[in-house]
Amino acid sequence: MTQQNSHALVAYFSMEIGLNPLMPTYSGGLGVLAGDTIRSAADLGVPMVGVTLLHRRGYFYQRLDQKGWQSEEPVAWAVNDFAEPMEPRVSVEIEGRAVHVRAWRHHVTGMSGHTVPVYLLDTDLPENSPWDRTITDTLYGGDSHYRLCQEMILGFGGFALLRALGYGNIFRYHLNEGHAALLVLALIEAAIGTEPRNGEVPPEVIEQVREQCVFTTHTPVPAGHDQFPVELAHRVLGSRRCELVQACQHQGALNMTLLALRGSRFVNGVAMRHGEVSHSLYPGYPIHSITNGVHAVTWAAPSFQNLYDRHLPDWRYDQLSLRYAISIPGAEIWRAHQDAKLALVDEVNRQTNAGFDRDVLTIGFARRATAYKRGTLVFHDVERLRRLLKEAGPIQFVFAGKAHPQDQAGKDMIHRIHSMRGQLSVAYLANYDMMLARLLCAGVDVWLNTPLPPMEASGTSGMKAAMNGVPSVSVLDGWWVEGHIEGVTGWSIGEKIEACGSPAEDMEACHARALYDKLEQRVMPCFYKDREGFIEIMKHAIAVNGAFFNTQRMVGQYLRNAYRLVGQDVNGA
Ligand SMILES: *Cc1c(COP(=O)(O)O)cnc(C)c1O
């Protein structure tokens, strides 16, 4: 162990981090994953610091009117209840002017007391212009100009603030998604200075930066990748900086994924299939896979925490022990599940007056309301669904999820689901957040997932469900390609991705038929007529999937494969 490494630090940069259910600093899966990563890093004693933006007005608070139309409000929250302001100020040059930045610190404390500090960057300072004061207000808000300014704050401001706070010893920078890519440029600039260079970055500087950076990509489709028109980039970054990243332009846009790919020695996708798909998008770059996970203690419902404490006493420290869930008596699994289910049923009835019944098969679907997630797939053929309910037994459906304010197709989808209430047992819960996710993922009997393949990079809510013994019925995409064993950990919709035709409409009809068949022939008979068989599947969801799809395993893979921190003194003693 060398002196340098005994203090080796990983700086984790992410535009959103779900630190606490009461801090609206995240929008969905990406932020929750970032939070779970930091919680597991704290548990494992990894020397890490997190960097993100403060998001004073959050993502947004979702209201649904009586017809199921979404409207958005800024989230009001008391920043100083959750974080403390730091002294140092730095400035970032944006459009040729200095924007001043400070940070607020929030501590995440692990199982054994190790803490990971997270710095939330804030431009709401009196020395800034009124507009600049709003840059760190709204996650994914405004137009692309606003978003690029936010990315300047994250990359350049984050880098400068860590230095100002005295972190001179960063061993690895982890870029969580392309939003953090300007960090690469900040590192290049720190190495070569701000003298004009005719756009040349010496190869040894690129090598030195690459050695320090790890990049995780989260989107399997080119349209989902963060990019900005070149003119806009010139305006915001200035021409000197823009010249340095000329090689990262693609079709008239500065492509943040390309910038992060070029600046990182280790790149990974977030599930096995996603790594393969990403590699085919960017054939010049080796892309590894490190499959996502969830933080076990955060996502196990109180009744399951209690059950695991009694039967698997090491589970909080060692999530491999979840493998031994196969030895927990079925009646106890069922009792813990009934507790979690009752908590959900009560909440659904309180919020929506849907009249849910705890003995009825309850299927949950909660995700970002956007076209590719296909939240309305289960209503593709309402007649068929009605017949199925008549013959195989009742089902109640609970939904949740926000549409991005500018995603009209997503808003239409929420409205359509909401309007099924008249004819079927359907509830749509407003303002999906971590608190609601805890109730939903644990409290339903089956977790439904219907993305249009190959659009789901990983998905994590099904992992939260598995942590509570809840099996998934899902299209074979994202993590389910790895987590699915038919009739053992849950069920697939369709056999193989390729088996369902290619135009999206054909695939939708094909997947809908496959879903109805699977519900009718497998899921419903199992739930209503073979309770013991159903409980066996619940056990395997925990033992096979809970034991693997957790962030303790995932952070271990980052330590060994990406950060190369293993063998060094990760406790920083
Ligand atoms: C876990 C979680 C998500 C991500 O779910 P996916 O399965 O990736 O769609 C989104 N939002 C919230 C609030 C979550 O807790």
The ligand as an SDF file (V2000), in Angstrom:
LIG
                    3D

 15 15  0  0  0  0  0  0  0  0999 V2000
  -36.4440    2.7100   -8.7640 C   0  0  0  0  0  0  0  0  0  0  0  0
  -37.1150    3.9400   -9.2260 C   0  0  0  0  0  0  0  0  0  0  0  0
  -37.1690    4.2370  -10.5920 C   0  0  0  0  0  0  0  0  0  0  0  0
  -36.5450    3.3480  -11.6580 C   0  0  0  0  0  0  0  0  0  0  0  0
  -37.3920    2.3200  -12.0640 O   0  0  0  0  0  0  0  0  0  0  0  0
  -37.1680    1.5510  -13.4440 P   0  0  0  0  0  0  0  0  0  0  0  0
  -37.4570    0.1530  -13.1720 O   0  0  0  0  0  0  0  0  0  0  0  0
  -35.7450    1.7430  -13.8440 O   0  0  0  0  0  0  0  0  0  0  0  0
  -38.1130    2.1520  -14.4150 O   0  0  0  0  0  0  0  0  0  0  0  0
  -37.8050    5.4110  -10.9850 C   0  0  0  0  0  0  0  0  0  0  0  0
  -38.3740    6.2420  -10.0800 N   0  0  0  0  0  0  0  0  0  0  0  0
  -38.3430    5.9700   -8.7600 C   0  0  0  0  0  0  0  0  0  0  0  0
  -38.9890    6.9190   -7.8170 C   0  0  0  0  0  0  0  0  0  0  0  0
  -37.7160    4.8140   -8.2900 C   0  0  0  0  0  0  0  0  0  0  0  0
  -37.6850    4.5640   -6.9710 O   0  0  0  0  0  0  0  0  0  0  0  0
  1  2  1  0
  2  3  1  0
  2 14  2  0
  3  4  1  0
  3 10  2  0
  4  5  1  0
  5  6  1  0
  6  7  2  0
  6  8  1  0
  6  9  1  0
 10 11  1  0
 11 12  2  0
 12 13  1  0
 12 14  1  0
 14 15  1  0
M  END
$$$$
